[in-house]
Amino acid sequence: SQRYGGLVMMANKAPTWSERLQSYTLEYNGRATEPSVKNIQLVDSRDQHDIKFQLGKVGTHRFNVDYKRPYSAMQAFAIAVAVFDDKLLCSPAPPVLRSALSLKDKLLNRHG
C-alpha cells in the first residue's frame, strides 16, 4: 500500500465481467450471498488481490464484515457504519443500524 505521511491508500476492488451473469461482479467466496449496493471490497491500492476489508450481504438486514491489517476492529466497524450511513437515503435503516448510528453520533458529539 502506498503511504502518504502515515496514511495508507486503499481502493475499491475493480469488478470483473461475468459472461454468465452479463454484469460486473466481485468474488466473496460465500461471505456475500445476496447482491447489494452496500457490498464492498477494499484492497491495497497497488495489489487488487489483497483484500483488506469486505462487507457482504447475507440476508435481510444481515451483513458479514471481514478485515485484516492495517485495519483494527474499531476501524472496520467505522467503515461498515460509514457504508450504511451513506446509503440511508436509499432505503430505511433497520433498528439495529439506527441504534449503532445513534451511538456513533453520541460518541462523536462527546469527543467533538
GIBELDA-V604389 format. One record per helix or strand of 3 or more residues. SS is the DSSP state (hx for helix, st for strand). FROM is the first residue (numbers start at 1). TO is the last residue. If there is no record, write none. Layout:
# GIBELDA-V604389
SS:FROM:TO + SS:FROM:TO
This chain:
# GIBELDA-V604389
st:10:12 + st:16:18 + st:23:25 + st:40:44 + st:47:59 + st:62:67 + hx:73:87 + hx:95:111
